[in-house]
Amino acid sequence: MNAENVFGFVIYLMVAMFMAGIGIFQLKSKSPVGFYSGEKPPREDELSDVKAWNKKHGLMWLFYSVIIMVSYGIGAMMGDTVWCVIPMCGGIIIPIPIMIWYHHKLMKTYLKK
């Protein structure tokens, strides 16, 4: 393992730990959490189930942290080729629109009408 791989691993690990921290914070939160997209989180009286809302958002961020590390592992296994960038960047970028879609799905499920 060369210095570039160690440096890359440390960066991906720090990013994954940050995302996992968001997930853990959301799982433990008693008040409604937001998606971190600049929007305010809903008020408790606007949600049908605050605990489920927080749990699903927290698990989403934890899953994202796992995807980040798996994408790094796949890229690292490909060696020092230009193609290793595809899984490494894809693991960070591709989940974001999926997470936004899932957040909107949770809004339709848990926001009171």
URURDA-V883393 format. One record per residue. N is the residue number from 1. RES is the residue in one letter. SS is DSSP state (a for helix, b for strand, c for the rest). OMEGA is omega in whole degrees, 0 to 359 (NA if undefined). Layout:
N | RES | SS | OMEGA
N | RES | SS | OMEGA
//
This chain:
1 | M | c | 181
2 | N | c | 185
3 | A | a | 180
4 | E | a | 179
5 | N | a | 179
6 | V | a | 179
7 | F | a | 178
8 | G | a | 179
9 | F | a | 181
10 | V | a | 179
11 | I | a | 180
12 | Y | a | 179
13 | L | a | 179
14 | M | a | 179
15 | V | a | 179
16 | A | a | 179
17 | M | a | 177
18 | F | a | 179
19 | M | a | 177
20 | A | a | 177
21 | G | a | 176
22 | I | a | 181
23 | G | a | 180
24 | I | a | 177
25 | F | a | 181
26 | Q | a | 178
27 | L | a | 184
28 | K | a | 184
29 | S | c | 177
30 | K | c | 178
31 | S | c | 183
32 | P | c | 180
33 | V | c | 176
34 | G | c | 181
35 | F | c | 184
36 | Y | c | 177
37 | S | c | 180
38 | G | c | 179
39 | E | c | 178
40 | K | c | 176
41 | P | c | 178
42 | P | c | 175
43 | R | c | 181
44 | E | a | 182
45 | D | a | 178
46 | E | a | 183
47 | L | b | 177
48 | S | c | 181
49 | D | c | 183
50 | V | a | 183
51 | K | a | 179
52 | A | a | 177
53 | W | a | 181
54 | N | a | 181
55 | K | a | 183
56 | K | a | 176
57 | H | a | 179
58 | G | a | 178
59 | L | a | 178
60 | M | a | 180
61 | W | a | 176
62 | L | a | 178
63 | F | a | 178
64 | Y | a | 179
65 | S | a | 177
66 | V | a | 179
67 | I | a | 179
68 | I | a | 181
69 | M | a | 178
70 | V | a | 179
71 | S | a | 176
72 | Y | a | 180
73 | G | a | 179
74 | I | a | 179
75 | G | a | 180
76 | A | a | 179
77 | M | a | 180
78 | M | c | 178
79 | G | c | 183
80 | D | c | 176
81 | T | c | 179
82 | V | c | 183
83 | W | c | 180
84 | C | a | 180
85 | V | a | 184
86 | I | a | 179
87 | P | a | 182
88 | M | a | 178
89 | C | a | 180
90 | G | a | 179
91 | G | a | 178
92 | I | a | 188
93 | I | a | 186
94 | I | a | 181
95 | P | a | 185
96 | I | a | 178
97 | P | a | 177
98 | I | a | 178
99 | M | a | 177
100 | I | a | 178
101 | W | a | 181
102 | Y | a | 177
103 | H | a | 179
104 | H | a | 176
105 | K | a | 178
106 | L | a | 177
107 | M | a | 179
108 | K | a | 182
109 | T | a | 191
110 | Y | a | 178
111 | L | b | 177
112 | K | c | 182
113 | K | c | NA
//
